């Protein structure tokens, strides 16, 4: 959290690994044992989120549509973020306010897409066309979640992320 606050106040690119390490009382060498790059410090949470989503998707009923499973799963993820709202807002604003971090954010979501599609395919036999449609649904679900979390993090009013995620999924559903 201390590093994220430094990034927010001084800018991601202006903060050095040496400053981060000193701020938490470890050596640079120790920092690099935990995080191969400064970027990894920011994005470690996305890997955890992706793993959380995969676990939840595996637990969803096999009779549920992929879209319904993704919607319910992202609502659970929103509840997790609501419990950690200040930290989630800080990370989200940092990522979207820092051009050098935005590209990595999209790379992480591409990894999410592969993991989520693979997980959902464990539950069903699918033709090539159905796999394509599943990829579109998963990409749409991720995009809906990203739009929700960006809007929520930018909103001055605070409040819960969960209604933002519900509204985003409803908006996508209406376009069908």
MOJORA-V330389 format. One record per residue. N is the residue number from 1. SS is DSSP state (H for helix, E for strand, - for the rest). Layout:
n: [N;N]
ss: [SS;SS]
This chain:
n: [1;2;3;4;5;6;7;8;9;10;11;12;13;14;15;16;17;18;19;20;21;22;23;24;25;26;27;28;29;30;31;32;33;34;35;36;37;38;39;40;41;42;43;44;45;46;47;48;49;50;51;52;53;54;55;56;57;58;59;60;61;62;63;64;65;66;67;68;69;70;71;72;73;74;75;76;77;78;79;80;81;82;83;84;85;86;87;88;89;90;91;92;93;94;95;96;97;98;99;100;101;102;103;104;105;106;107;108;109;110;111;112;113;114;115;116;117;118;119;120;121;122;123;124;125;126;127;128;129;130;131;132;133;134;135;136;137;138;139;140;141;142;143;144;145;146;147;148;149;150;151;152;153;154;155;156;157;158;159;160;161;162;163;164;165;166;167;168;169;170;171;172;173;174;175;176]
ss: [-;H;H;H;H;H;H;H;H;H;-;H;H;H;-;-;H;H;H;H;H;H;H;H;-;-;-;H;H;H;H;H;H;H;-;-;-;H;H;H;H;H;H;H;H;H;H;H;H;H;H;H;H;H;H;H;H;H;H;-;-;-;-;-;-;H;H;H;H;H;H;H;H;H;H;H;H;H;H;H;H;H;H;-;H;H;H;H;H;H;H;H;H;H;H;H;H;-;H;H;H;H;H;H;H;H;H;H;H;H;H;H;H;H;H;H;H;H;H;H;H;-;-;-;-;-;-;H;H;H;H;H;H;H;H;H;H;H;H;H;H;H;H;H;H;H;H;H;H;H;H;H;H;H;-;-;-;-;-;-;-;H;H;H;H;H;H;H;H;H;H;H;H;H;-;-]
